[in-house]
């Protein structure tokens, strides 16, 4: 049996960066910290009945403010982004910036922000955590 060749992390990232996938914006408004958001490329449907989706944020630190806001609110919004949203993708993929600046961020009090011209948007309610995660 041949042994798999190990590639460098840089080469691995370069290859995966060329893999096309949809990009979504996950936003939530927490009790204390205001509106938060991040870009997520690992998003898919899990079930039609009941309707379930997963937005994987496995690479995000558990201390991330967006995750805290989702936990506090118990819900979050998914905005599916298109080619025209490249600037928004970059803005929300950057840590420590004021992500909610710009014309689209007219926020309704106590509601998670949604990108108005998203390809689609949906409100999601947080499911219980998976034990051991």
Contact map, one row per residue, 1 for C-alpha under 8 A:
1110000000000000000000000000000000000000000000000000000000000000000000000000000000000000000000000000000000000000000000000000000000000
1111000000000000000000000000000000000000000000000000000000000000000000000000000000000000000000000000000000000000000000000000000000000
1111100000000000000000000000000000000000000000000000000000000000000000000000000000000000000000000000000000000000000000000000000000000
0111110000000000000000000000000000000000000000000000000000000000000000000000000000000000000000000000000000000000000000000000000000000
0011111000000000000000000000000000000000000000000000000000000000000000000000000000000000000000000000000000000000000000000000000000000
0001111100000000000000000000000000000000000000000000000000000000000000000000000000000000000000000000000000000000000000000000000000000
0000111110110000000000000000000000000000000000000000000000000000000000000000000000000000000000000000000000000000000000000000000000000
0000011111110000000000000000000000000000000000000000000000000000000000000000000000000000000000000000000000000000000000000000000000000
0000001111111000000000000000000000000000000000000000000000000000000000000000000000000000000000000000000000000000000000000000000000000
0000000111111100000000000000000000000000000000000000000000000000000000000000000000000000000000000000000000000000000000000000000000000
0000001111111110000000000000000000000000000000000000000000000000000000000000000000000000000000000000000000000000000000000000000000000
0000001111111111000000000000000000000000000000000000000000000000000000000000000000000000000000000000000000000000000000000000000000000
0000000011111111100000000000000000000000000000000000000000000000000000000000000000000000000000000000000000000000000000000000000000000
0000000001111111110000000000000000000000000000000000000000000000000000000000000000000000000000000000000000000000000000000000000000000
0000000000111111111000000000000000000000000000000000000000000000000000000000000000000000000000000000000000000000000000000000000000000
0000000000011111111000000000000000000000000000000000000000000000000000000000000000000000000000000000000000000000000000000000000000000
0000000000001111111100000000000000000000000000000000000000000000000000000000000000000000000000000000000000000000000000000000000000000
0000000000000111111100000000000000000000000000000000000000000000000000000000000000000000000000000000000000000000000000000000000000000
0000000000000011111110000000000000000000000000000000000000000000000000000000000000000000000000000000000000000000000000000000000000000
0000000000000000111111000000000000000000000000000000000000000000000000000000000000000000000000000000000000000000000000000000000000000
0000000000000000001111100000000000000000110000000000000000000000000000000000000000000000000000000000000000000000000000000000000000000
0000000000000000000111110000000000000000111000000000000000000000000000000000000111000000000000000000000000000000000000000000000000000
0000000000000000000011111000000000000011111000000000000000000000000000000000000111000000100000000000000000000000000000000000000000000
0000000000000000000001111100000000000011101000000000000000000000000000000000011110000000000000000000000000000000000000000000000000000
0000000000000000000000111110000000001111000000000000000000000000000000000000111110000000100100000000000000000000000000000000000000000
0000000000000000000000011111000000001111000000000000000000000000000000000001111000000000000000000000000000000000000000000000000000000
0000000000000000000000001111100000111100000000000000000000000000010001000001110000000000000000000000000000000001110000000000000000000
0000000000000000000000000111110000111000000000000000000000000000010011001011100000000000000000000000000000000011100000000000000000000
0000000000000000000000000011111011110000000000000000000000000000000011001001000000000000000000000000000000000111100000000000000000000
0000000000000000000000000001111111110000000000000000000000000000000111111000000000000000000000000000000000000000000000000000000000000
0000000000000000000000000000111111000000000000000000000000000000000010011000000000000000000000000000000000000000000000000000000000000
0000000000000000000000000000011111000000000000000000000000000000000000000000000000000000000000000000000000000000000000000000000000000
0000000000000000000000000000111111110000000000000000000000000000100010000000000000000000000000000000000000000000000000000000000000000
0000000000000000000000000000111111110000000000000000000000000000000010000000000000000000000000000000000000000000000000000000000000000
0000000000000000000000000011110011111000000000000000000000000000000010000000000000000000000000000001000000000001100000000000000000000
0000000000000000000000000011110011111100000000000000000000000000110010000000000000000000000000000010000000000000000000000000000000000
0000000000000000000000001111000000111110000000000000000000000000010000000000000000000000000100000010000000000000000000000000000000000
0000000000000000000000001110000000011111000000000000000000000000010000000000000000000000000110000000000000000000000000000000000000000
0000000000000000000000111100000000001111100000000000000000000000000000000000000000000000100110000000000000000000000000000000000000000
0000000000000000000000111100000000000111111000000000001110000000000000000000000000000000000000000000000000000000000000000000000000000
0000000000000000000011110000000000000011111000000000001100000000000000000000000000000000000000000000000000000000000000000000000000000
0000000000000000000011100000000000000001111100000000011110000000000000000000000000000000000000000000000000000000000000000000000000000
0000000000000000000001110000000000000001111110000000111100000000000000000000000000000000000000000000000000000000000000000000000000000
0000000000000000000000000000000000000000011111000000111000000000000000000000000000000000000000000000000000000000000000000000000000000
0000000000000000000000000000000000000000001111110001110000000000000000000000000000000000000000000000000000000000000000000000000000000
0000000000000000000000000000000000000000000111110011110000000000000000000000000000000000000000000000000000000000000000000000000000000
0000000000000000000000000000000000000000000011111111100000000000000000000000000000000000000000000000000000000000000000000000000000000
0000000000000000000000000000000000000000000011111111000000000000000000000000000000000000000000000000000000000000000000000000000000000
0000000000000000000000000000000000000000000000111111000000000000000000000000000000000000000000000000000000000000000000000000000000000
0000000000000000000000000000000000000000000000111111000000000000000000000000000000000000000000000000000000000000000000000000000000000
0000000000000000000000000000000000000000000001111111100000000000000000000000000000000000000000000000000000000000000000000000000000000
0000000000000000000000000000000000000000000011111111110000000000000000000000000000000000000000000000000000000000000000000000000000000
0000000000000000000000000000000000000000001111100011111000000000000000000000000000000000000000000000000000000000000000000000000000000
0000000000000000000000000000000000000000011111000001111100000000000000000000000000000000000000000000000000000000000000000000000000000
0000000000000000000000000000000000000001111100000000111110000000000000000000000000000000000000000000000000000000000000000000000000000
0000000000000000000000000000000000000001111000000000011111000000000000000000000000000000000000000000000000000000000000000000000000000
0000000000000000000000000000000000000001010000000000001111110000000000000000000000000000000000000000000000000000000000000000000000000
0000000000000000000000000000000000000000000000000000000111111000000000000000000000000000000000000000000000000000000000000000000000000
0000000000000000000000000000000000000000000000000000000011111000000000000000000000000000000000000000000000000000000000000000000000000
0000000000000000000000000000000000000000000000000000000011111101000000000000000000000000000000000000000000000000000000000000000000000
0000000000000000000000000000000000000000000000000000000001111111000000000000000000000000000000000000000000000000000000000000000000000
0000000000000000000000000000000000000000000000000000000000011111001000000000000000000000000000000000000000000000000000000000000000000
0000000000000000000000000000000000000000000000000000000000001111101100000000000000000000000000000000000000000000000000000000000000000
0000000000000000000000000000000000000000000000000000000000011111111100000000000000000000000000000000000000000000000000000000000000000
0000000000000000000000000000000010010000000000000000000000000011111110000000000000000000000000000000000000000000000000000000000000000
0000000000000000000000000011000000011100000000000000000000000001111111000000000000000000000000000000000000000000000000000000000000000
0000000000000000000000000000000000000000000000000000000000000111111111100000000000000000000000000000000000000000000000000000000000000
0000000000000000000000000000010000000000000000000000000000000011111111110000000000000000000000000000000000000000000000000000000000000
0000000000000000000000000001111011110000000000000000000000000000111111111000000000000000000000000000000000000000000000000000000000000
0000000000000000000000000011110000000000000000000000000000000000011111111111000000000000000000000000000000000000000000000000010000000
0000000000000000000000000000010000000000000000000000000000000000001111111110000000000000000000000000000000000000000000000000010000000
0000000000000000000000000000011000000000000000000000000000000000000111111100000000000000000000000000000000000000000000000000000000000
0000000000000000000000000001111000000000000000000000000000000000000011111111000000000000000000000000000000000000000000000000000000000
0000000000000000000000000000000000000000000000000000000000000000000001111111000000000000000000000000000000000000000000000000110000000
0000000000000000000000000001000000000000000000000000000000000000000001101111100000000000000000000000000000000000000000000011110000000
0000000000000000000000000111100000000000000000000000000000000000000001001111110000000000000000000000000000000001000000000011110000000
0000000000000000000000001111000000000000000000000000000000000000000000000011111000000000000000000000000000000001110000001111000000000
0000000000000000000000011110000000000000000000000000000000000000000000000001111100000000000000000000000000000000010000001111000000000
0000000000000000000000011100000000000000000000000000000000000000000000000000111110000000000000000000000000000000011001111100000000000
0000000000000000000001111000000000000000000000000000000000000000000000000000011111000000000000000000000000000000000001111000000000000
0000000000000000000001111000000000000000000000000000000000000000000000000000001111111000100000000000000000000000000001110000000000000
0000000000000000000001100000000000000000000000000000000000000000000000000000000111111100000000000000000000000000000001100000000000000
0000000000000000000000000000000000000000000000000000000000000000000000000000000011111100000000000000000000000000000000000000000000000
0000000000000000000000000000000000000000000000000000000000000000000000000000000011111110000000000000000000000000000000000000000000000
0000000000000000000000000000000000000000000000000000000000000000000000000000000011111111100000000000000000000000000000000000000000000
0000000000000000000000000000000000000000000000000000000000000000000000000000000001111111110000000000000000000000000000000000000000000
0000000000000000000000000000000000000000000000000000000000000000000000000000000000011111111000000000000000000000000000000000000000000
0000000000000000000000000000000000000000000000000000000000000000000000000000000000001111111100000000000000000000000000000000000000000
0000000000000000000000101000000000000010000000000000000000000000000000000000000010001111111110000000000000000000000000000000000000000
0000000000000000000000000000000000000000000000000000000000000000000000000000000000000111111111000000000000000000000000000000000000000
0000000000000000000000000000000000000000000000000000000000000000000000000000000000000011111111001010000000000000000000000000000000000
0000000000000000000000001000000000001110000000000000000000000000000000000000000000000001111111100010000000000000000000000000000000000
0000000000000000000000000000000000000110000000000000000000000000000000000000000000000000111111100000000000000000000000000000000000000
0000000000000000000000000000000000000000000000000000000000000000000000000000000000000000011111111000000000000000000000000000000000000
0000000000000000000000000000000000000000000000000000000000000000000000000000000000000000000111111000000000000000000000000000000000000
0000000000000000000000000000000000000000000000000000000000000000000000000000000000000000000001111100000000000000000000000000000000000
0000000000000000000000000000000000000000000000000000000000000000000000000000000000000000001001111110000000000000000000000000000000000
0000000000000000000000000000000000000000000000000000000000000000000000000000000000000000000000011111100000000000000000000000000000000
0000000000000000000000000000000000011000000000000000000000000000000000000000000000000000001100001111100000000000000000000000000000000
0000000000000000000000000000000000100000000000000000000000000000000000000000000000000000000000000111110010000000000000000000000000000
0000000000000000000000000000000000000000000000000000000000000000000000000000000000000000000000000111111110000000000000000000000000000
0000000000000000000000000000000000000000000000000000000000000000000000000000000000000000000000000001111110000000000000000000000000000
0000000000000000000000000000000000000000000000000000000000000000000000000000000000000000000000000000111111000000000000000000000000000
0000000000000000000000000000000000000000000000000000000000000000000000000000000000000000000000000000111111000000001100000000000000000
0000000000000000000000000000000000000000000000000000000000000000000000000000000000000000000000000001111111100000111000000000000000000
0000000000000000000000000000000000000000000000000000000000000000000000000000000000000000000000000000001111110000100000000000000000000
0000000000000000000000000000000000000000000000000000000000000000000000000000000000000000000000000000000011111011100000000000000000000
0000000000000000000000000000000000000000000000000000000000000000000000000000000000000000000000000000000001111111100000000000000000000
0000000000000000000000000000000000000000000000000000000000000000000000000000000000000000000000000000000000111110000000000000000000000
0000000000000000000000000000100000000000000000000000000000000000000000000000000000000000000000000000000000011111000000000000000000000
0000000000000000000000000001100000000000000000000000000000000000000000000000000000000000000000000000000000111111100000000000000000000
0000000000000000000000000011100000100000000000000000000000000000000000000001100000000000000000000000000000110111110000000000000000000
0000000000000000000000000011100000100000000000000000000000000000000000000000100000000000000000000000000011110011111000000000000000000
0000000000000000000000000010000000000000000000000000000000000000000000000000111000000000000000000000000010000001111101001000000000000
0000000000000000000000000000000000000000000000000000000000000000000000000000001000000000000000000000000110000000111111001000000000000
0000000000000000000000000000000000000000000000000000000000000000000000000000000000000000000000000000000100000000011111000000000000000
0000000000000000000000000000000000000000000000000000000000000000000000000000000000000000000000000000000000000000001111100000000000000
0000000000000000000000000000000000000000000000000000000000000000000000000000001111000000000000000000000000000000011111111000000000000
0000000000000000000000000000000000000000000000000000000000000000000000000000001111000000000000000000000000000000000011111000000000000
0000000000000000000000000000000000000000000000000000000000000000000000000000001110000000000000000000000000000000000001111100000000000
0000000000000000000000000000000000000000000000000000000000000000000000000000111100000000000000000000000000000000011001111110000000000
0000000000000000000000000000000000000000000000000000000000000000000000000000111000000000000000000000000000000000000000011111000000000
0000000000000000000000000000000000000000000000000000000000000000000000000011110000000000000000000000000000000000000000001111100000000
0000000000000000000000000000000000000000000000000000000000000000000000000011110000000000000000000000000000000000000000000111110000000
0000000000000000000000000000000000000000000000000000000000000000000000000111000000000000000000000000000000000000000000000011111000000
0000000000000000000000000000000000000000000000000000000000000000000001100111000000000000000000000000000000000000000000000001111100000
0000000000000000000000000000000000000000000000000000000000000000000000000000000000000000000000000000000000000000000000000000111110000
0000000000000000000000000000000000000000000000000000000000000000000000000000000000000000000000000000000000000000000000000000011111000
0000000000000000000000000000000000000000000000000000000000000000000000000000000000000000000000000000000000000000000000000000001111101
0000000000000000000000000000000000000000000000000000000000000000000000000000000000000000000000000000000000000000000000000000000111111
0000000000000000000000000000000000000000000000000000000000000000000000000000000000000000000000000000000000000000000000000000000011111
0000000000000000000000000000000000000000000000000000000000000000000000000000000000000000000000000000000000000000000000000000000001111
0000000000000000000000000000000000000000000000000000000000000000000000000000000000000000000000000000000000000000000000000000000011111
